[in-house]
Amino acid sequence: MGIPFPDIDPYETLGVSKDSSPIEIKKTYKKLCLKYHPDKLQQQQSNPHDDQDIFAKIQFSFSILNDPVRRTRYDNTGSLAEFDLDEDGGFDWKDYFESINDKITIEMIEEDKVKYQNSEEEKTDLLNNFIYYEGDFLKLFELIPHLEFTESEEQRVYKIIDTELCKLNISNSIRKSWEKYTKSRKTKVKQMLKKLAKEAKQAEELSKLIKNKNNKDNDLTSLIKNRQANRLDDLISNLESKYGEKRGKKRSMKDLDDDEFQKIQNDIFKKKK
């Protein structure tokens, strides 16, 4: 079987850049798996065919970028079309995708979170990225899998870094960055929590706006039409009263055709001159 999605860009599919580190790609991949897993999307009553394609593309993209050889080959060629011409040509992608649901489930992702957090693997990832990003402590919460910024998580990660840092031979710039964060730690935590709360509120408001957009558009259209109708009814009443043209029941805009409406407007403009 050939390459299933020869025209996609794996970086674009996962929403990462070509400079993204393996751990960034891994973290993004896990989040996408949790978001687009067919079992979860089925509960949300979304289109199953579209969902399967999205999930399969995520799996395929990760299989390329998670493998150093495949990733290098794609970076050099910029194409996936050639992949079934090399040693990957014997790889059965059909079997791979058919086994996806068995390999990855929401429960497995949650189980991985439990195993990963407070593990040696997580500690190594924390220290390696802390050093790589020159002591940028808050950057860890953007990179490390399953790590979300909360007050308790900040305390947990801070303790890990503080305990292990003295055992490492680090540069002065990294040490200064750590000392700077330590001194302003309380302020930094408050600022981050405030920022996240603001972003969460904005996201919630945006979600409501999107959800109610059609209803609001309909309400606005209805309001404008009602106001126009009321104003026209008032004009008709004033005109009939002023010029003695009232005959029987007052007619509203709904009773007028286009010619009558235009005639009334022309009469009004003539009287004003």
Secondary structure, 3 states (H helix, E strand, C coil): CCCCCCCCCHHHHHCCCCCCCHHHHHHHHHHHHHHHCHHHHHHCCCCHHHHHHHHHHHHHHHHHHCCHHHHHHHHHHCCCCCHHHCHHHHCCHHHHHHCHHHHCCHHHHHHHHHHHCCCHHHHHHHHHHHHHCCCCCCCHHHHCCCCCCCHHHHHHHHHHHHHHHCCCCCCHHHHHHHHHHHHCHHHHHHHHHHHHHHHHHHHHHHHHHHHCHHHHHHHHHHHHHHHHHHHHHHHHHHHHHHHCCCCCCCCCHHHCCHHHHHHHHHHHHHHHC
